[in-house]
Amino acid sequence: MDQMSSILSKVIKKRGLQGHVDAALVVHHAQAWIEAKMPTLNEQLLATQFKDGVLTIEAIHSIAAQECQMRLDELLEHLQESEGHKAISSIRITRSTCKKSPQTLASAD
């Protein structure tokens, strides 16, 4: 009998969802790094999307964006080497158009 993990993997591939799963994993790992390495800014920064090799991080205000900008190389290196996400070519920081906190944004999805 197949284990649950192998069945899930087969179903994801069969349904063509592997790209979505990989993108969600990149976003998850990026957000975990932000929370661990920049704890004072984790409520102002939210990893939101990974598409075409570009990870997008939304910042609530410009100070958080600047602080994150200074550590992008470190994050990119961490994701490519430690987490094995070789498909990441760059990281983009955008200003959030929403005035809500990242936790509110994440729970709305």
C-alpha positions in Angstrom: 0.0 0.0 0.0 1.3 3.5 -0.9 2.1 5.9 1.8 0.0 9.1 2.0 3.0 11.3 1.0 3.6 9.4 -2.2 -0.1 9.4 -3.1 -0.3 13.1 -2.5 2.8 13.8 -4.6 1.3 11.7 -7.5 -2.0 13.5 -7.3 -0.4 16.9 -7.3 1.7 16.0 -10.4 -1.2 14.4 -12.2 -3.4 17.4 -11.7 -0.7 19.8 -12.9 -0.3 21.6 -9.5 3.4 21.0 -8.9 4.2 24.6 -9.9 1.7 26.0 -7.5 3.0 23.8 -4.7 6.6 24.9 -5.4 5.6 28.6 -5.5 3.8 28.2 -2.1 6.8 26.6 -0.6 9.1 29.4 -1.8 6.8 32.0 -0.3 6.5 30.0 3.0 10.3 29.6 3.3 10.8 33.3 2.6 8.3 34.4 5.2 9.8 32.1 7.7 13.3 33.6 7.1 11.8 37.1 7.5 10.3 36.2 10.8 13.5 34.6 12.0 16.0 37.1 10.8 14.0 40.4 10.9 11.6 39.9 13.8 11.1 43.6 14.4 9.8 43.9 10.8 7.9 40.7 10.3 4.5 42.4 10.7 5.5 45.0 8.0 6.8 42.5 5.5 4.9 39.7 3.7 6.1 37.3 1.1 3.2 37.2 -1.3 4.0 35.6 -4.6 6.6 33.6 -6.6 6.2 33.7 -10.3 8.6 33.3 -13.2 11.6 33.1 -10.9 10.7 36.3 -9.0 9.7 36.4 -5.4 7.6 39.3 -4.4 7.6 40.8 -0.9 5.1 43.5 0.1 6.1 46.1 2.6 3.6 48.2 4.5 5.9 51.2 4.7 9.1 52.5 3.1 11.3 51.9 6.2 10.5 48.2 6.2 11.1 48.1 2.4 14.5 49.7 2.9 15.5 47.4 5.7 14.5 44.4 3.6 16.3 45.7 0.5 19.6 45.7 2.4 19.2 42.0 3.2 17.8 40.7 -0.1 21.1 39.1 -1.1 21.2 37.2 2.2 17.6 36.0 1.7 18.2 35.0 -1.9 21.3 33.0 -1.0 19.5 31.3 1.9 16.6 30.2 -0.4 18.8 29.0 -3.2 21.3 27.1 -1.0 19.6 26.1 2.2 16.1 25.4 1.0 17.1 24.2 -2.5 14.9 26.7 -4.5 17.3 27.1 -7.4 14.5 28.6 -9.7 14.6 31.9 -7.8 16.4 34.5 -9.9 15.5 37.7 -8.0 13.4 39.2 -5.3 11.2 42.3 -5.7 9.9 44.5 -2.9 6.7 46.4 -3.5 4.7 48.7 -1.3 1.5 47.2 -0.1 -1.6 49.0 -1.3 -3.5 47.7 1.7 -3.3 49.4 5.1 -3.9 46.1 6.9 -1.2 44.1 8.6 0.3 41.1 6.9 -1.5 38.7 9.3 -4.8 40.2 8.3 -3.9 39.8 4.6 -2.8 36.2 5.1 -5.9 35.2 6.9 -8.1 36.8 4.2 -6.7 34.4 1.6 
